[in-house]
Amino acid sequence: MLKIKELCKTFSPGTVNEVRALRGVTLEIQEGSFTAVIGTNGSGKSTLLNAVAGSFEADSGSMELFGRIITNWPEHKRALLIGRVFQNPFAGTAAGMTIAENIGMAMRRGQRWSLRTAITKRVREEISDKVKTLKMGLEDRLDNPIGTLSGGQRQALTLLMATWLKPQLLLLDEHTAALDPKTAAKVAELTREIITREKLTAMMVTHSMQQAVDLPDRIIMMHKGNIVEDYKDEMKARARVSDLIKAFERVQKLDLFDSSVAELLEQQYV
Amino acid sequence: MQLSHQKRGRYLLVTTSGRLDAAWADHFSKSMQEHIRQGEHHLLLDAAGMEFLSSAGIRSIVQLIKSVKSVNGSFQLVKANDFVKQTLTMTGFGGWLSDDLPEDIQELKSDQGIEPGDGFETFKLDESVGLMISIPAKWKPWQSFREGDAVRIRFQKNSFALGIGSPVQATDADTSMMGEFLAVAGNTVHQPPREDEDPDFLLAEKEYLPEMHCMQALHCNGEMSHVLRFAPSGKKLYFGLGEIAEKVLTVTNSELAAFVILAEIDGLVGSYIIKSPGQIHQGQKMEFPGAREWLSFCGERMYARQQALVFGIAARTPDDLKPALMSASGKYEGLFLHSHATVFPYQPMEAGKINLKDATWKFFNGSPPLALYHLVEDLRPLTGLGESAFIRGACWCAPIINGKEDLPWE
């Protein structure tokens, strides 16, 4: 499981552009749970995911993944344990290489490379079988460069690659946001299938309230670098899109309640 | 399908051309409902250019007639061609048809110009009546509160009240449930002190009279003396709460009056309690940011196009004579107000001199209330939200007729 403790990150500290993206986030994610992270723009959701993935070093706080303290691990070392799918379908795959070659690399993540043929007949069959489960007809195009595929197809393949060697943690950063609605729904469904089948521990940043309600078993809402809502167990089961929107409104309303409002109400609350 | 309209006396003549079928029924319904919202209750549909009418179209007309009837209006379909006539006659809706325009319709456009006056129309109900006020519970924010301080009040069918309390239940006063309420003609709406909860309500039906444990209550009994109707006219598009309160004091010719507003909302500005003040045991100062745990402020003008039911008390006194539980308006000199508003989903209202109990009952008996606010006047520079305002509706009012020495001020 993932344990995050008092995680802080400030970008451009001491300048006019200072952004306090994470302000002491504490979060525990159980093994096998699928958590959606939602929040307003600039609330720190992607920063949280990137901090876990190791894209930058946190200012303070600690992270522990299945008993190992990963706070000071570099990104490439964390990548052995963590699978990622990005918002941009063109990230996460090598456009000039074929589908089979891309997957071939994903299959050997963390292993030593040699100069022997990577894609043997046996490996090819294995790839073909698994690509078939995407039901996109891509198993017949294993030798096409991945750059010739559509965004949705690439995103589905990235998902497959990220989960090929069962990662200890799967991070999905708005992975359906750049896709058309129908493809987005398909990739979302695929996400659920793979996560359930492989019993993965996953975190997903999303802007789609519907997705947050439908897919995961826990929803956390972030605002200004803090976790402001945490829907889990029964509360998650009861949560509807309208509840999440209400929570957003409440958070924004609270922002508008400043000291001048307090003064106003002090005079007029009689 | 094309729709155009023309005001002809009390009628609105809507000329149609094209097909009224599934593709256009929704557009037709929406534009007709908008006419009703704008106070057009007598609709004539000139169907000379209507080529086709399907069952979807008929259904949208049935809905329209339902809305028109609910506000005592009228609807007729004139000059229909043979096909439309035949369709309607065979489906049993021949009653809508008429060959000619009604006799009392005027030849020329009228009522298009700016109406004179301030947008208010005043009807006298009974100038000899008025309301008696009492303040049975006098808690003031944010004094400490003891359980025994709550006063049990039963609202009669001529009761109007606002305050802070909790509905009476089997056990003693529940101090954790103290929230704002208002009572109009005995019907009581209560906002539980929780951010996310919808208001609850108790209706004065048959033998039952709503009861509340109150820690604060301004309670009036009696009958209303006037009803004001207001609607946009010319450049006047909305009516502020303070302006209506001023009008109430003028019309009732008094320095202290109570009023009930039932009107379409332009925007509400207010706040409500989200943590029961019944749980304050020691005097507490409401300072920022602690105040955010106790009160929820709307943050923006809320509930445009929905319907508000407001009960308020207005007083005109010199500054040094502040009446109990009232706050001074910053916009209108010498005006003191305390008002609570509850919000209902929009429904059109009848025109003219309407009865308070019937008009408000239509809302109490319809969809449940959406919110309840203690109304606030927000005159902060730049960021201020202003005062609550209404577009069109009715305001019933009456002078408060307690003798001067009989007023419950402290």
Interface residues (C-beta under 8 A of the other chain):
Chain A: K246 R250 Q252 K253 L254 D255 L256 F257 D258 S259 S260 V261 A262 E263 L264 L265 E266 Q267 Q268 Y269 V270
Chain B: K140 P141 E195 D196 S271 M286 E287 F288 P289 A291 R292 L295 S296 F297 C298 G299 E300 L325 M326 S327 H338 H374 V376 E377 D378 R380 T383
